[in-house]
Amino acid sequence: QGRSGSSDDFASRVDDGGETRSTAAPAKAGPLTAMDALLALQGVPGRGEDADRDAAERGGQMLDLLDDIRLGLLDGRVPKAALGQLRSLVDAERGKVSDPRLAEVLAEIDVRAAVELAKLDRIG
């Protein structure tokens, strides 16, 4: 009465143990690196061409500064001017970022640069 199938048909579609079938866990994304974040910043949609060009230029400048800092650290010196410039660029971009992951990466870059500057000020 009002049933289109039998209970046997339904029972055959359910696992015998009454347990739900497990599905594979979704793949976890790897950590977002500063390079990934800055490259993503260069392609932020919804802004005008001039704003996109400016963001791409600032992203490129940040990458150059990060590379200068990395090379300086490998040489045993920390380029104080590059750290200051990096913080300025991060501050300029922070308010324009809508992606929370990118904002987090920019904040991490800013904190790390501030720590390195504080170390340099303490040393001399």
ABEGO torsion letter per residue (X at the ends): XGBABBAAAAAAABBAAGBBBBBBBBBBBBBBBAAAAAAAAAABBGBBAAAAAAAAAAAAAAAAAAAAAAAAAAAGBBBAAAAAAAAAAAAAAAAABABAAAAAAAAAAAAAAAAAAAAAAAAX
